[in-house]
């Protein structure tokens, strides 16, 4: 699975880790994140992420 990086703050979403603090289980692909998911660091939307 691909990792995605936030264009605003540099946070990297790694599907292997998920985002457990926000209820996203490890193994969740970026494409499968809820549409309202935001960067846990700066609050940017999924549209502000690019494939690493």
mmCIF entry with sequence, helices, sheets and N, C-alpha, C, O atoms, coordinates in Angstrom:
data_MODEL
# 
_entry.id   MODEL 
# 
_entity.id                         1 
_entity.type                       polymer 
_entity.pdbx_number_of_molecules   1 
# 
_entity_poly.entity_id                      1 
_entity_poly.type                           'polypeptide(L)' 
_entity_poly.nstd_linkage                   no 
_entity_poly.nstd_monomer                   no 
_entity_poly.pdbx_seq_one_letter_code       
;(UNK)(UNK)(UNK)(UNK)(UNK)(UNK)(UNK)(UNK)(UNK)(UNK)(UNK)(UNK)(UNK)(UNK)(UNK)(UNK)
(UNK)(UNK)(UNK)(UNK)(UNK)(UNK)(UNK)(UNK)(UNK)(UNK)(UNK)(UNK)(UNK)(UNK)(UNK)(UNK)
(UNK)(UNK)(UNK)(UNK)(UNK)(UNK)(UNK)(UNK)(UNK)(UNK)(UNK)(UNK)(UNK)(UNK)(UNK)(UNK)
(UNK)(UNK)(UNK)(UNK)
;
_entity_poly.pdbx_seq_one_letter_code_can   XXXXXXXXXXXXXXXXXXXXXXXXXXXXXXXXXXXXXXXXXXXXXXXXXXXX 
_entity_poly.pdbx_strand_id                 A 
# 
loop_
_entity_poly_seq.entity_id 
_entity_poly_seq.num 
_entity_poly_seq.mon_id 
_entity_poly_seq.hetero 
1 1  UNK n 
1 2  UNK n 
1 3  UNK n 
1 4  UNK n 
1 5  UNK n 
1 6  UNK n 
1 7  UNK n 
1 8  UNK n 
1 9  UNK n 
1 10 UNK n 
1 11 UNK n 
1 12 UNK n 
1 13 UNK n 
1 14 UNK n 
1 15 UNK n 
1 16 UNK n 
1 17 UNK n 
1 18 UNK n 
1 19 UNK n 
1 20 UNK n 
1 21 UNK n 
1 22 UNK n 
1 23 UNK n 
1 24 UNK n 
1 25 UNK n 
1 26 UNK n 
1 27 UNK n 
1 28 UNK n 
1 29 UNK n 
1 30 UNK n 
1 31 UNK n 
1 32 UNK n 
1 33 UNK n 
1 34 UNK n 
1 35 UNK n 
1 36 UNK n 
1 37 UNK n 
1 38 UNK n 
1 39 UNK n 
1 40 UNK n 
1 41 UNK n 
1 42 UNK n 
1 43 UNK n 
1 44 UNK n 
1 45 UNK n 
1 46 UNK n 
1 47 UNK n 
1 48 UNK n 
1 49 UNK n 
1 50 UNK n 
1 51 UNK n 
1 52 UNK n 
# 
_struct_asym.id          A 
_struct_asym.entity_id   1 
# 
loop_
_struct_conf.conf_type_id 
_struct_conf.id 
_struct_conf.pdbx_PDB_helix_id 
_struct_conf.beg_label_comp_id 
_struct_conf.beg_label_asym_id 
_struct_conf.beg_label_seq_id 
_struct_conf.pdbx_beg_PDB_ins_code 
_struct_conf.end_label_comp_id 
_struct_conf.end_label_asym_id 
_struct_conf.end_label_seq_id 
_struct_conf.pdbx_end_PDB_ins_code 
_struct_conf.beg_auth_comp_id 
_struct_conf.beg_auth_asym_id 
_struct_conf.beg_auth_seq_id 
_struct_conf.end_auth_comp_id 
_struct_conf.end_auth_asym_id 
_struct_conf.end_auth_seq_id 
_struct_conf.pdbx_PDB_helix_class 
_struct_conf.details 
_struct_conf.pdbx_PDB_helix_length 
HELX_P HELX_P1 AA1 UNK A 20 ? UNK A 22 ? UNK A 20 UNK A 22 5 ? 3 
HELX_P HELX_P2 AA2 UNK A 30 ? UNK A 32 ? UNK A 30 UNK A 32 5 ? 3 
HELX_P HELX_P3 AA3 UNK A 46 ? UNK A 48 ? UNK A 46 UNK A 48 5 ? 3 
# 
_struct_conf_type.id          HELX_P 
_struct_conf_type.criteria    ? 
_struct_conf_type.reference   ? 
# 
_struct_sheet.id               AA1 
_struct_sheet.type             ? 
_struct_sheet.number_strands   3 
_struct_sheet.details          ? 
# 
loop_
_struct_sheet_order.sheet_id 
_struct_sheet_order.range_id_1 
_struct_sheet_order.range_id_2 
_struct_sheet_order.offset 
_struct_sheet_order.sense 
AA1 1 2 ? anti-parallel 
AA1 2 3 ? anti-parallel 
# 
loop_
_struct_sheet_range.sheet_id 
_struct_sheet_range.id 
_struct_sheet_range.beg_label_comp_id 
_struct_sheet_range.beg_label_asym_id 
_struct_sheet_range.beg_label_seq_id 
_struct_sheet_range.pdbx_beg_PDB_ins_code 
_struct_sheet_range.end_label_comp_id 
_struct_sheet_range.end_label_asym_id 
_struct_sheet_range.end_label_seq_id 
_struct_sheet_range.pdbx_end_PDB_ins_code 
_struct_sheet_range.beg_auth_comp_id 
_struct_sheet_range.beg_auth_asym_id 
_struct_sheet_range.beg_auth_seq_id 
_struct_sheet_range.end_auth_comp_id 
_struct_sheet_range.end_auth_asym_id 
_struct_sheet_range.end_auth_seq_id 
AA1 1 UNK A 12 ? UNK A 13 ? UNK A 12 UNK A 13 
AA1 2 UNK A 4  ? UNK A 6  ? UNK A 4  UNK A 6  
AA1 3 UNK A 49 ? UNK A 51 ? UNK A 49 UNK A 51 
# 
loop_
_atom_site.group_PDB 
_atom_site.id 
_atom_site.type_symbol 
_atom_site.label_atom_id 
_atom_site.label_alt_id 
_atom_site.label_comp_id 
_atom_site.label_asym_id 
_atom_site.label_entity_id 
_atom_site.label_seq_id 
_atom_site.pdbx_PDB_ins_code 
_atom_site.Cartn_x 
_atom_site.Cartn_y 
_atom_site.Cartn_z 
_atom_site.occupancy 
_atom_site.B_iso_or_equiv 
_atom_site.pdbx_formal_charge 
_atom_site.auth_seq_id 
_atom_site.auth_comp_id 
_atom_site.auth_asym_id 
_atom_site.auth_atom_id 
_atom_site.pdbx_PDB_model_num 
ATOM 1   N N  . UNK A 1 1  ? 0.836   -1.186 0.000  1.00 0.00 ? 1  UNK A N  1 
ATOM 2   C CA . UNK A 1 1  ? 0.000   0.000  0.000  1.00 0.00 ? 1  UNK A CA 1 
ATOM 3   C C  . UNK A 1 1  ? 0.876   1.243  0.000  1.00 0.00 ? 1  UNK A C  1 
ATOM 4   O O  . UNK A 1 1  ? 1.958   1.270  0.587  1.00 0.00 ? 1  UNK A O  1 
ATOM 5   N N  . UNK A 1 2  ? 0.380   2.260  -0.668 1.00 0.00 ? 2  UNK A N  1 
ATOM 6   C CA . UNK A 1 2  ? 1.152   3.498  -0.823 1.00 0.00 ? 2  UNK A CA 1 
ATOM 7   C C  . UNK A 1 2  ? 1.016   4.397  0.402  1.00 0.00 ? 2  UNK A C  1 
ATOM 8   O O  . UNK A 1 2  ? -0.018  4.436  1.069  1.00 0.00 ? 2  UNK A O  1 
ATOM 9   N N  . UNK A 1 3  ? 2.098   5.112  0.667  1.00 0.00 ? 3  UNK A N  1 
ATOM 10  C CA . UNK A 1 3  ? 2.097   6.126  1.710  1.00 0.00 ? 3  UNK A CA 1 
ATOM 11  C C  . UNK A 1 3  ? 1.782   7.467  1.063  1.00 0.00 ? 3  UNK A C  1 
ATOM 12  O O  . UNK A 1 3  ? 2.125   7.710  -0.094 1.00 0.00 ? 3  UNK A O  1 
ATOM 13  N N  . UNK A 1 4  ? 1.125   8.329  1.824  1.00 0.00 ? 4  UNK A N  1 
ATOM 14  C CA . UNK A 1 4  ? 0.749   9.654  1.320  1.00 0.00 ? 4  UNK A CA 1 
ATOM 15  C C  . UNK A 1 4  ? 1.272   10.716 2.264  1.00 0.00 ? 4  UNK A C  1 
ATOM 16  O O  . UNK A 1 4  ? 1.258   10.546 3.483  1.00 0.00 ? 4  UNK A O  1 
ATOM 17  N N  . UNK A 1 5  ? 1.742   11.835 1.676  1.00 0.00 ? 5  UNK A N  1 
ATOM 18  C CA . UNK A 1 5  ? 2.329   12.912 2.478  1.00 0.00 ? 5  UNK A CA 1 
ATOM 19  C C  . UNK A 1 5  ? 1.462   14.171 2.361  1.00 0.00 ? 5  UNK A C  1 
ATOM 20  O O  . UNK A 1 5  ? 0.984   14.520 1.281  1.00 0.00 ? 5  UNK A O  1 
ATOM 21  N N  . UNK A 1 6  ? 1.275   14.839 3.501  1.00 0.00 ? 6  UNK A N  1 
ATOM 22  C CA . UNK A 1 6  ? 0.513   16.090 3.539  1.00 0.00 ? 6  UNK A CA 1 
ATOM 23  C C  . UNK A 1 6  ? 1.364   17.197 2.933  1.00 0.00 ? 6  UNK A C  1 
ATOM 24  O O  . UNK A 1 6  ? 2.504   17.413 3.344  1.00 0.00 ? 6  UNK A O  1 
ATOM 25  N N  . UNK A 1 7  ? 0.799   17.895 1.952  1.00 0.00 ? 7  UNK A N  1 
ATOM 26  C CA . UNK A 1 7  ? 1.523   18.980 1.285  1.00 0.00 ? 7  UNK A CA 1 
ATOM 27  C C  . UNK A 1 7  ? 1.694   20.210 2.175  1.00 0.00 ? 7  UNK A C  1 
ATOM 28  O O  . UNK A 1 7  ? 2.528   21.069 1.889  1.00 0.00 ? 7  UNK A O  1 
ATOM 29  N N  . UNK A 1 8  ? 0.921   20.298 3.238  1.00 0.00 ? 8  UNK A N  1 
ATOM 30  C CA . UNK A 1 8  ? 0.976   21.482 4.092  1.00 0.00 ? 8  UNK A CA 1 
ATOM 31  C C  . UNK A 1 8  ? 1.970   21.341 5.240  1.00 0.00 ? 8  UNK A C  1 
ATOM 32  O O  . UNK A 1 8  ? 2.689   22.290 5.553  1.00 0.00 ? 8  UNK A O  1 
ATOM 33  N N  . UNK A 1 9  ? 2.020   20.152 5.879  1.00 0.00 ? 9  UNK A N  1 
ATOM 34  C CA . UNK A 1 9  ? 2.881   20.025 7.064  1.00 0.00 ? 9  UNK A CA 1 
ATOM 35  C C  . UNK A 1 9  ? 3.908   18.903 6.976  1.00 0.00 ? 9  UNK A C  1 
ATOM 36  O O  . UNK A 1 9  ? 4.818   18.832 7.803  1.00 0.00 ? 9  UNK A O  1 
ATOM 37  N N  . UNK A 1 10 ? 3.773   18.023 5.981  1.00 0.00 ? 10 UNK A N  1 
ATOM 38  C CA . UNK A 1 10 ? 4.744   16.953 5.816  1.00 0.00 ? 10 UNK A CA 1 
ATOM 39  C C  . UNK A 1 10 ? 4.405   15.660 6.530  1.00 0.00 ? 10 UNK A C  1 
ATOM 40  O O  . UNK A 1 10 ? 5.173   14.701 6.457  1.00 0.00 ? 10 UNK A O  1 
ATOM 41  N N  . UNK A 1 11 ? 3.250   15.607 7.232  1.00 0.00 ? 11 UNK A N  1 
ATOM 42  C CA . UNK A 1 11 ? 2.828   14.360 7.879  1.00 0.00 ? 11 UNK A CA 1 
ATOM 43  C C  . UNK A 1 11 ? 2.691   13.261 6.827  1.00 0.00 ? 11 UNK A C  1 
ATOM 44  O O  . UNK A 1 11 ? 2.169   13.502 5.739  1.00 0.00 ? 11 UNK A O  1 
ATOM 45  N N  . UNK A 1 12 ? 3.155   12.066 7.150  1.00 0.00 ? 12 UNK A N  1 
ATOM 46  C CA . UNK A 1 12 ? 3.049   10.932 6.230  1.00 0.00 ? 12 UNK A CA 1 
ATOM 47  C C  . UNK A 1 12 ? 2.025   9.947  6.771  1.00 0.00 ? 12 UNK A C  1 
ATOM 48  O O  . UNK A 1 12 ? 2.174   9.427  7.877  1.00 0.00 ? 12 UNK A O  1 
ATOM 49  N N  . UNK A 1 13 ? 0.973   9.692  5.978  1.00 0.00 ? 13 UNK A N  1 
ATOM 50  C CA . UNK A 1 13 ? 0.011   8.649  6.334  1.00 0.00 ? 13 UNK A CA 1 
ATOM 51  C C  . UNK A 1 13 ? 0.550   7.332  5.815  1.00 0.00 ? 13 UNK A C  1 
ATOM 52  O O  . UNK A 1 13 ? 0.711   7.143  4.609  1.00 0.00 ? 13 UNK A O  1 
ATOM 53  N N  . UNK A 1 14 ? 0.829   6.417  6.742  1.00 0.00 ? 14 UNK A N  1 
ATOM 54  C CA . UNK A 1 14 ? 1.336   5.086  6.399  1.00 0.00 ? 14 UNK A CA 1 
ATOM 55  C C  . UNK A 1 14 ? 0.238   4.076  6.707  1.00 0.00 ? 14 UNK A C  1 
ATOM 56  O O  . UNK A 1 14 ? -0.125  3.895  7.869  1.00 0.00 ? 14 UNK A O  1 
ATOM 57  N N  . UNK A 1 15 ? -0.299  3.409  5.672  1.00 0.00 ? 15 UNK A N  1 
ATOM 58  C CA . UNK A 1 15 ? -1.380  2.445  5.899  1.00 0.00 ? 15 UNK A CA 1 
ATOM 59  C C  . UNK A 1 15 ? -1.013  1.350  6.900  1.00 0.00 ? 15 UNK A C  1 
ATOM 60  O O  . UNK A 1 15 ? -1.892  0.823  7.582  1.00 0.00 ? 15 UNK A O  1 
ATOM 61  N N  . UNK A 1 16 ? 0.256   1.006  6.997  1.00 0.00 ? 16 UNK A N  1 
ATOM 62  C CA . UNK A 1 16 ? 0.676   -0.025 7.947  1.00 0.00 ? 16 UNK A CA 1 
ATOM 63  C C  . UNK A 1 16 ? 0.418   0.414  9.388  1.00 0.00 ? 16 UNK A C  1 
ATOM 64  O O  . UNK A 1 16 ? 0.182   -0.417 10.265 1.00 0.00 ? 16 UNK A O  1 
ATOM 65  N N  . UNK A 1 17 ? 0.466   1.727  9.625  1.00 0.00 ? 17 UNK A N  1 
ATOM 66  C CA . UNK A 1 17 ? 0.245   2.270  10.965 1.00 0.00 ? 17 UNK A CA 1 
ATOM 67  C C  . UNK A 1 17 ? -1.193  2.725  11.176 1.00 0.00 ? 17 UNK A C  1 
ATOM 68  O O  . UNK A 1 17 ? -1.696  2.684  12.299 1.00 0.00 ? 17 UNK A O  1 
ATOM 69  N N  . UNK A 1 18 ? -1.858  3.157  10.108 1.00 0.00 ? 18 UNK A N  1 
ATOM 70  C CA . UNK A 1 18 ? -3.187  3.733  10.243 1.00 0.00 ? 18 UNK A CA 1 
ATOM 71  C C  . UNK A 1 18 ? -3.113  5.052  10.998 1.00 0.00 ? 18 UNK A C  1 
ATOM 72  O O  . UNK A 1 18 ? -2.077  5.716  10.992 1.00 0.00 ? 18 UNK A O  1 
ATOM 73  N N  . UNK A 1 19 ? -4.196  5.427  11.639 1.00 0.00 ? 19 UNK A N  1 
ATOM 74  C CA . UNK A 1 19 ? -4.265  6.641  12.459 1.00 0.00 ? 19 UNK A CA 1 
ATOM 75  C C  . UNK A 1 19 ? -5.106  6.295  13.688 1.00 0.00 ? 19 UNK A C  1 
ATOM 76  O O  . UNK A 1 19 ? -6.229  6.777  13.836 1.00 0.00 ? 19 UNK A O  1 
ATOM 77  N N  . UNK A 1 20 ? -4.547  5.443  14.579 1.00 0.00 ? 20 UNK A N  1 
ATOM 78  C CA . UNK A 1 20 ? -5.335  4.922  15.696 1.00 0.00 ? 20 UNK A CA 1 
ATOM 79  C C  . UNK A 1 20 ? -5.922  5.993  16.609 1.00 0.00 ? 20 UNK A C  1 
ATOM 80  O O  . UNK A 1 20 ? -6.979  5.784  17.205 1.00 0.00 ? 20 UNK A O  1 
ATOM 81  N N  . UNK A 1 21 ? -5.244  7.145  16.728 1.00 0.00 ? 21 UNK A N  1 
ATOM 82  C CA . UNK A 1 21 ? -5.766  8.213  17.582 1.00 0.00 ? 21 UNK A CA 1 
ATOM 83  C C  . UNK A 1 21 ? -7.090  8.754  17.050 1.00 0.00 ? 21 UNK A C  1 
ATOM 84  O O  . UNK A 1 21 ? -7.865  9.356  17.794 1.00 0.00 ? 21 UNK A O  1 
ATOM 85  N N  . UNK A 1 22 ? -7.346  8.537  15.754 1.00 0.00 ? 22 UNK A N  1 
ATOM 86  C CA . UNK A 1 22 ? -8.576  9.014  15.129 1.00 0.00 ? 22 UNK A CA 1 
ATOM 87  C C  . UNK A 1 22 ? -9.456  7.868  14.631 1.00 0.00 ? 22 UNK A C  1 
ATOM 88  O O  . UNK A 1 22 ? -10.314 8.058  13.769 1.00 0.00 ? 22 UNK A O  1 
ATOM 89  N N  . UNK A 1 23 ? -9.232  6.681  15.185 1.00 0.00 ? 23 UNK A N  1 
ATOM 90  C CA . UNK A 1 23 ? -10.097 5.545  14.891 1.00 0.00 ? 23 UNK A CA 1 
ATOM 91  C C  . UNK A 1 23 ? -9.824  4.827  13.588 1.00 0.00 ? 23 UNK A C  1 
ATOM 92  O O  . UNK A 1 23 ? -10.658 4.047  13.129 1.00 0.00 ? 23 UNK A O  1 
ATOM 93  N N  . UNK A 1 24 ? -8.656  5.076  12.972 1.00 0.00 ? 24 UNK A N  1 
ATOM 94  C CA . UNK A 1 24 ? -8.300  4.420  11.709 1.00 0.00 ? 24 UNK A CA 1 
ATOM 95  C C  . UNK A 1 24 ? -7.360  3.259  12.028 1.00 0.00 ? 24 UNK A C  1 
ATOM 96  O O  . UNK A 1 24 ? -6.250  3.460  12.519 1.00 0.00 ? 24 UNK A O  1 
ATOM 97  N N  . UNK A 1 25 ? -7.817  2.061  11.745 1.00 0.00 ? 25 UNK A N  1 
ATOM 98  C CA . UNK A 1 25 ? -7.057  0.858  12.081 1.00 0.00 ? 25 UNK A CA 1 
ATOM 99  C C  . UNK A 1 25 ? -5.857  0.663  11.154 1.00 0.00 ? 25 UNK A C  1 
ATOM 100 O O  . UNK A 1 25 ? -5.912  1.041  9.984  1.00 0.00 ? 25 UNK A O  1 
ATOM 101 N N  . UNK A 1 26 ? -4.763  0.071  11.674 1.00 0.00 ? 26 UNK A N  1 
ATOM 102 C CA . UNK A 1 26 ? -3.642  -0.300 10.806 1.00 0.00 ? 26 UNK A CA 1 
ATOM 103 C C  . UNK A 1 26 ? -4.141  -1.175 9.664  1.00 0.00 ? 26 UNK A C  1 
ATOM 104 O O  . UNK A 1 26 ? -5.028  -2.008 9.851  1.00 0.00 ? 26 UNK A O  1 
ATOM 105 N N  . UNK A 1 27 ? -3.569  -0.981 8.481  1.00 0.00 ? 27 UNK A N  1 
ATOM 106 C CA . UNK A 1 27 ? -3.973  -1.739 7.307  1.00 0.00 ? 27 UNK A CA 1 
ATOM 107 C C  . UNK A 1 27 ? -5.016  -1.024 6.468  1.00 0.00 ? 27 UNK A C  1 
ATOM 108 O O  . UNK A 1 27 ? -5.460  -1.559 5.452  1.00 0.00 ? 27 UNK A O  1 
ATOM 109 N N  . UNK A 1 28 ? -5.421  0.187  6.875  1.00 0.00 ? 28 UNK A N  1 
ATOM 110 C CA . UNK A 1 28 ? -6.415  0.952  6.127  1.00 0.00 ? 28 UNK A CA 1 
ATOM 111 C C  . UNK A 1 28 ? -5.727  1.754  5.022  1.00 0.00 ? 28 UNK A C  1 
ATOM 112 O O  . UNK A 1 28 ? -4.907  2.629  5.299  1.00 0.00 ? 28 UNK A O  1 
ATOM 113 N N  . UNK A 1 29 ? -6.067  1.450  3.776  1.00 0.00 ? 29 UNK A N  1 
ATOM 114 C CA . UNK A 1 29 ? -5.488  2.175  2.634  1.00 0.00 ? 29 UNK A CA 1 
ATOM 115 C C  . UNK A 1 29 ? -5.964  3.625  2.646  1.00 0.00 ? 29 UNK A C  1 
ATOM 116 O O  . UNK A 1 29 ? -7.060  3.921  3.122  1.00 0.00 ? 29 UNK A O  1 
ATOM 117 N N  . UNK A 1 30 ? -5.136  4.526  2.121  1.00 0.00 ? 30 UNK A N  1 
ATOM 118 C CA . UNK A 1 30 ? -5.501  5.943  2.057  1.00 0.00 ? 30 UNK A CA 1 
ATOM 119 C C  . UNK A 1 30 ? -6.834  6.122  1.339  1.00 0.00 ? 30 UNK A C  1 
ATOM 120 O O  . UNK A 1 30 ? -7.665  6.933  1.748  1.00 0.00 ? 30 UNK A O  1 
ATOM 121 N N  . UNK A 1 31 ? -7.029  5.370  0.276  1.00 0.00 ? 31 UNK A N  1 
ATOM 122 C CA . UNK A 1 31 ? -8.252  5.478  -0.517 1.00 0.00 ? 31 UNK A CA 1 
ATOM 123 C C  . UNK A 1 31 ? -9.489  5.081  0.288  1.00 0.00 ? 31 UNK A C  1 
ATOM 124 O O  . UNK A 1 31 ? -10.602 5.496  -0.034 1.00 0.00 ? 31 UNK A O  1 
ATOM 125 N N  . UNK A 1 32 ? -9.292  4.273  1.342  1.00 0.00 ? 32 UNK A N  1 
ATOM 126 C CA . UNK A 1 32 ? -10.407 3.799  2.159  1.00 0.00 ? 32 UNK A CA 1 
ATOM 127 C C  . UNK A 1 32 ? -10.678 4.671  3.383  1.00 0.00 ? 32 UNK A C  1 
ATOM 128 O O  . UNK A 1 32 ? -11.591 4.387  4.158  1.00 0.00 ? 32 UNK A O  1 
ATOM 129 N N  . UNK A 1 33 ? -9.885  5.734  3.559  1.00 0.00 ? 33 UNK A N  1 
ATOM 130 C CA . UNK A 1 33 ? -10.142 6.648  4.666  1.00 0.00 ? 33 UNK A CA 1 
ATOM 131 C C  . UNK A 1 33 ? -11.469 7.361  4.426  1.00 0.00 ? 33 UNK A C  1 
ATOM 132 O O  . UNK A 1 33 ? -11.826 7.620  3.277  1.00 0.00 ? 33 UNK A O  1 
ATOM 133 N N  . UNK A 1 34 ? -12.207 7.683  5.489  1.00 0.00 ? 34 UNK A N  1 
ATOM 134 C CA . UNK A 1 34 ? -13.456 8.436  5.300  1.00 0.00 ? 34 UNK A CA 1 
ATOM 135 C C  . UNK A 1 34 ? -13.181 9.761  4.602  1.00 0.00 ? 34 UNK A C  1 
ATOM 136 O O  . UNK A 1 34 ? -12.107 10.340 4.764  1.00 0.00 ? 34 UNK A O  1 
ATOM 137 N N  . UNK A 1 35 ? -14.142 10.238 3.829  1.00 0.00 ? 35 UNK A N  1 
ATOM 138 C CA . UNK A 1 35 ? -13.965 11.496 3.096  1.00 0.00 ? 35 UNK A CA 1 
ATOM 139 C C  . UNK A 1 35 ? -13.721 12.677 4.031  1.00 0.00 ? 35 UNK A C  1 
ATOM 140 O O  . UNK A 1 35 ? -13.091 13.658 3.636  1.00 0.00 ? 35 UNK A O  1 
ATOM 141 N N  . UNK A 1 36 ? -14.216 12.593 5.270  1.00 0.00 ? 36 UNK A N  1 
ATOM 142 C CA . UNK A 1 36 ? -14.050 13.705 6.197  1.00 0.00 ? 36 UNK A CA 1 
ATOM 143 C C  . UNK A 1 36 ? -12.802 13.563 7.079  1.00 0.00 ? 36 UNK A C  1 
ATOM 144 O O  . UNK A 1 36 ? -12.604 14.345 8.009  1.00 0.00 ? 36 UNK A O  1 
ATOM 145 N N  . UNK A 1 37 ? -11.955 12.551 6.779  1.00 0.00 ? 37 UNK A N  1 
ATOM 146 C CA . UNK A 1 37 ? -10.714 12.388 7.528  1.00 0.00 ? 37 UNK A CA 1 
ATOM 147 C C  . UNK A 1 37 ? -9.806  13.578 7.234  1.00 0.00 ? 37 UNK A C  1 
ATOM 148 O O  . UNK A 1 37 ? -9.744  14.053 6.101  1.00 0.00 ? 37 UNK A O  1 
ATOM 149 N N  . UNK A 1 38 ? -9.105  14.053 8.255  1.00 0.00 ? 38 UNK A N  1 
ATOM 150 C CA . UNK A 1 38 ? -8.162  15.151 8.073  1.00 0.00 ? 38 UNK A CA 1 
ATOM 151 C C  . UNK A 1 38 ? -6.812  14.799 8.682  1.00 0.00 ? 38 UNK A C  1 
ATOM 152 O O  . UNK A 1 38 ? -6.704  13.916 9.533  1.00 0.00 ? 38 UNK A O  1 
ATOM 153 N N  . UNK A 1 39 ? -5.800  15.501 8.232  1.00 0.00 ? 39 UNK A N  1 
ATOM 154 C CA . UNK A 1 39 ? -4.447  15.319 8.749  1.00 0.00 ? 39 UNK A CA 1 
ATOM 155 C C  . UNK A 1 39 ? -4.466  15.510 10.268 1.00 0.00 ? 39 UNK A C  1 
ATOM 156 O O  . UNK A 1 39 ? -4.973  16.520 10.755 1.00 0.00 ? 39 UNK A O  1 
ATOM 157 N N  . UNK A 1 40 ? -3.918  14.549 11.023 1.00 0.00 ? 40 UNK A N  1 
ATOM 158 C CA . UNK A 1 40 ? -3.931  14.680 12.485 1.00 0.00 ? 40 UNK A CA 1 
ATOM 159 C C  . UNK A 1 40 ? -3.008  15.776 13.009 1.00 0.00 ? 40 UNK A C  1 
ATOM 160 O O  . UNK A 1 40 ? -3.096  16.147 14.180 1.00 0.00 ? 40 UNK A O  1 
ATOM 161 N N  . UNK A 1 41 ? -2.130  16.295 12.165 1.00 0.00 ? 41 UNK A N  1 
ATOM 162 C CA . UNK A 1 41 ? -1.209  17.347 12.602 1.00 0.00 ? 41 UNK A CA 1 
ATOM 163 C C  . UNK A 1 41 ? -1.764  18.742 12.314 1.00 0.00 ? 41 UNK A C  1 
ATOM 164 O O  . UNK A 1 41 ? -1.811  19.594 13.201 1.00 0.00 ? 41 UNK A O  1 
ATOM 165 N N  . UNK A 1 42 ? -2.189  18.972 11.054 1.00 0.00 ? 42 UNK A N  1 
ATOM 166 C CA . UNK A 1 42 ? -2.587  20.331 10.669 1.00 0.00 ? 42 UNK A CA 1 
ATOM 167 C C  . UNK A 1 42 ? -4.054  20.462 10.252 1.00 0.00 ? 42 UNK A C  1 
ATOM 168 O O  . UNK A 1 42 ? -4.527  21.576 10.029 1.00 0.00 ? 42 UNK A O  1 
ATOM 169 N N  . UNK A 1 43 ? -4.781  19.346 10.143 1.00 0.00 ? 43 UNK A N  1 
ATOM 170 C CA . UNK A 1 43 ? -6.193  19.422 9.800  1.00 0.00 ? 43 UNK A CA 1 
ATOM 171 C C  . UNK A 1 43 ? -6.495  19.512 8.312  1.00 0.00 ? 43 UNK A C  1 
ATOM 172 O O  . UNK A 1 43 ? -7.641  19.745 7.927  1.00 0.00 ? 43 UNK A O  1 
ATOM 173 N N  . UNK A 1 44 ? -5.478  19.332 7.466  1.00 0.00 ? 44 UNK A N  1 
ATOM 174 C CA . UNK A 1 44 ? -5.689  19.388 6.015  1.00 0.00 ? 44 UNK A CA 1 
ATOM 175 C C  . UNK A 1 44 ? -6.561  18.218 5.559  1.00 0.00 ? 44 UNK A C  1 
ATOM 176 O O  . UNK A 1 44 ? -6.533  17.143 6.156  1.00 0.00 ? 44 UNK A O  1 
ATOM 177 N N  . UNK A 1 45 ? -7.323  18.437 4.510  1.00 0.00 ? 45 UNK A N  1 
ATOM 178 C CA . UNK A 1 45 ? -8.173  17.388 3.955  1.00 0.00 ? 45 UNK A CA 1 
ATOM 179 C C  . UNK A 1 45 ? -7.389  16.430 3.066  1.00 0.00 ? 45 UNK A C  1 
ATOM 180 O O  . UNK A 1 45 ? -6.231  16.678 2.731  1.00 0.00 ? 45 UNK A O  1 
ATOM 181 N N  . UNK A 1 46 ? -8.045  15.328 2.689  1.00 0.00 ? 46 UNK A N  1 
ATOM 182 C CA . UNK A 1 46 ? -7.391  14.315 1.860  1.00 0.00 ? 46 UNK A CA 1 
ATOM 183 C C  . UNK A 1 46 ? -6.896  14.902 0.538  1.00 0.00 ? 46 UNK A C  1 
ATOM 184 O O  . UNK A 1 46 ? -5.924  14.413 -0.036 1.00 0.00 ? 46 UNK A O  1 
ATOM 185 N N  . UNK A 1 47 ? -7.569  15.951 0.059  1.00 0.00 ? 47 UNK A N  1 
ATOM 186 C CA . UNK A 1 47 ? -7.169  16.561 -1.218 1.00 0.00 ? 47 UNK A CA 1 
ATOM 187 C C  . UNK A 1 47 ? -5.808  17.240 -1.132 1.00 0.00 ? 47 UNK A C  1 
ATOM 188 O O  . UNK A 1 47 ? -5.210  17.559 -2.159 1.00 0.00 ? 47 UNK A O  1 
ATOM 189 N N  . UNK A 1 48 ? -5.312  17.465 0.086  1.00 0.00 ? 48 UNK A N  1 
ATOM 190 C CA . UNK A 1 48 ? -4.016  18.095 0.278  1.00 0.00 ? 48 UNK A CA 1 
ATOM 191 C C  . UNK A 1 48 ? -2.880  17.101 0.450  1.00 0.00 ? 48 UNK A C  1 
ATOM 192 O O  . UNK A 1 48 ? -1.777  17.477 0.847  1.00 0.00 ? 48 UNK A O  1 
ATOM 193 N N  . UNK A 1 49 ? -3.146  15.830 0.152  1.00 0.00 ? 49 UNK A N  1 
ATOM 194 C CA . UNK A 1 49 ? -2.137  14.777 0.246  1.00 0.00 ? 49 UNK A CA 1 
ATOM 195 C C  . UNK A 1 49 ? -1.751  14.293 -1.151 1.00 0.00 ? 49 UNK A C  1 
ATOM 196 O O  . UNK A 1 49 ? -2.585  14.246 -2.056 1.00 0.00 ? 49 UNK A O  1 
ATOM 197 N N  . UNK A 1 50 ? -0.484  13.937 -1.312 1.00 0.00 ? 50 UNK A N  1 
ATOM 198 C CA . UNK A 1 50 ? 0.007   13.339 -2.552 1.00 0.00 ? 50 UNK A CA 1 
ATOM 199 C C  . UNK A 1 50 ? 0.720   12.033 -2.220 1.00 0.00 ? 50 UNK A C  1 
ATOM 200 O O  . UNK A 1 50 ? 1.266   11.861 -1.131 1.00 0.00 ? 50 UNK A O  1 
ATOM 201 N N  . UNK A 1 51 ? 0.699   11.114 -3.194 1.00 0.00 ? 51 UNK A N  1 
ATOM 202 C CA . UNK A 1 51 ? 1.401   9.848  -3.018 1.00 0.00 ? 51 UNK A CA 1 
ATOM 203 C C  . UNK A 1 51 ? 2.872   10.122 -2.828 1.00 0.00 ? 51 UNK A C  1 
ATOM 204 O O  . UNK A 1 51 ? 3.461   10.933 -3.543 1.00 0.00 ? 51 UNK A O  1 
ATOM 205 N N  . UNK A 1 52 ? 3.469   9.441  -1.858 1.00 0.00 ? 52 UNK A N  1 
ATOM 206 C CA . UNK A 1 52 ? 4.897   9.642  -1.567 1.00 0.00 ? 52 UNK A CA 1 
ATOM 207 C C  . UNK A 1 52 ? 5.757   8.979  -2.619 1.00 0.00 ? 52 UNK A C  1 
ATOM 208 O O  . UNK A 1 52 ? 6.984   9.041  -2.543 1.00 0.00 ? 52 UNK A O  1 
# 
